[in-house]
Amino acid sequence: MNRKSPLDAAADGIEQGKRLVRIGGDRGLSLAERIANRLMRLSWRSPLHAFRLKGRYPLKLVAVPDDPMMGDIRAGQSILSGQFLWRDETLDLETLDFGKLDCTEGMARYIHSFEWLRDLSTVATREQGAPIAEFVMRKWIARHAEQVSDLAWRPSLWGKRVLFWTAHAPLILSSNDLIYRSAVLNALARGARHLDRGADKAEQGVPRIAAWAGLAAAGLLIPGTAARRTTAEAGLARALSTGTTGDGGVICRSPAGLFDLVMVLSMLRAVYDARRQEMPEAADAALNMAVPALLGVTHGDGGLCSWQGSAPIPADRVAALVEASGVRTRPLPQARDWGYQRMASGNTVLIVDAAPPPLSRLNVGGCASTLAFEMSDGPHRLIVSCGGSRLPSRHLPPVIANGLRSTAAHSALTLADTNSTAIHNDGTLGRGVSEVELNRRESDQVSRLVASHDGYARRFGLVHSRTIEMNATGKEISGEDALIPAVTGRRKPQQVPFAVRFHLAPGIQISNTADGLGAVLRLPGGPMWQFRCQGGTLSTEESLWVDADGVPHSASQLVVSGEAAPGGVTLSWMLKRAG
């Protein structure tokens, strides 16, 4: 069934004037909160918690929902050949040891969540896949079914595990070994009881939503737990109200996080469909708003942008997710609260990060990328962010991944080679951008966006303003970056070096013009674009771009640099398609 998003009717209404404020944005978890979280995890090992996990053993599931989404064929084939595959990282099944997983945290989450069951079921029949799934399941049960510990018993992972275990029950419950089947069902029941008390303790945002979604699924599918459903639906509504924005985004501001949300809610909808019941209104509304917001941060190639450390998830996976959601809609051009502005004309798509960074307590991969932009021409990406910091891969050590969160790793302006929002050594986001003002105007001839942020006002007494205009054909984009003295009461403006960076996608050839103020950009297998600037010195530097597997690729960047006087400075630039 195709469901139409309620945002379709209002998506093209562009609000004139908007101010986004980051309240308490540089405050991470307090000492009391960190101690409470630590005590909570320690309490999981207490005799009292062990007692709470006891209860009746379910003998079967009430229903088996479908998994609405296709898996990764390459990952599934790798599992058939004896290896887990996640973002170009492999782990042998034969030597799998759940007591000590020798892999990155991202791979560990993939294995513990049992998301790999989807990949396996996509390429294997039940006869082929069940022995493999049962082999891994026996290992997990032996190590973690009775022993409560982090990471395996983290509420967000238990929520996803409930969804994947129930959706792929034919793979993990096909055995004739009744003792094994009983152990699996008992582990599922224990996990649900763990979520009864732990779902609301999960991290705010998508992790907490996933925990409550898993508990709701348990209430629908485990016999004799109907009362749990009511509690879980109320908790899910609360988690959605605090974890999502009014325009369908997520508070971590990561496209990968929103992708995760759509997947979880789509799987939950399949659970309700299996029971022939309607999904709660709050969850249904969140899903219908999340899909256009997700499409709003896709490029012309259909893949996601690399905002807030996300990987550029490819078009086929995005299309499969949208199909699974059942929501038919258009990209959202202006996610006012989530903070992304989409400008699209002809074959050109340009997306601007027009909001403060996420709250420091939600800083997993959070980036100092305010007023950066990405741009594509049809299937060809031209201007990009480096990306890839959200979950470091084996190709990206943490120290490099942390550097990819910087302002300089985005197509944005930097002052004195510093970040517009501070990134502390412990990974938290500090002071910087607290307020973004924006205005957007649409006409038949041009789309115009004006935005400014105060990230450098406290340190340098200057406000950064960026104006971007795209003509009706999408073949000409003009921009202006201005540094303006901040209002009275801020630090007195001073002379300071600036640099405006334009990171280019891998494979783009650069030919500088004779006057040193421009360059011709040749896209591999695509068109040419001309770049011109005025008000600074143009140079070409090395860059990198992280792909969907977490692998960095060599690339280049155009850098326009100069000195900003105390009275401010204005730099103009233009991108024009040749032909």
URKA-V886590 format. One record per helix or strand. SS is the DSSP state (H for helix, E for strand). FROM is the first residue (numbers start at 1). TO is the last residue. Records with the same first field share a line. If there is no record, write none. Layout:
SS->FROM-TO  FROM-TO
This chain:
E->3-4  18-21  61-61  83-86  89-92  222-222  244-244  250-250  298-298  304-304  327-328  334-335  340-345  348-353  373-377  380-383  413-415  418-418  423-423  429-429  435-442  446-453  462-471  476-485  496-504  509-512  518-522  528-534  537-546  552-565  568-578
H->31-43  47-52  73-80  105-113  116-123  126-145  155-167  169-172  178-201  206-221  226-243  255-274  281-295  307-309  315-325  360-362  398-403  407-409  457-460
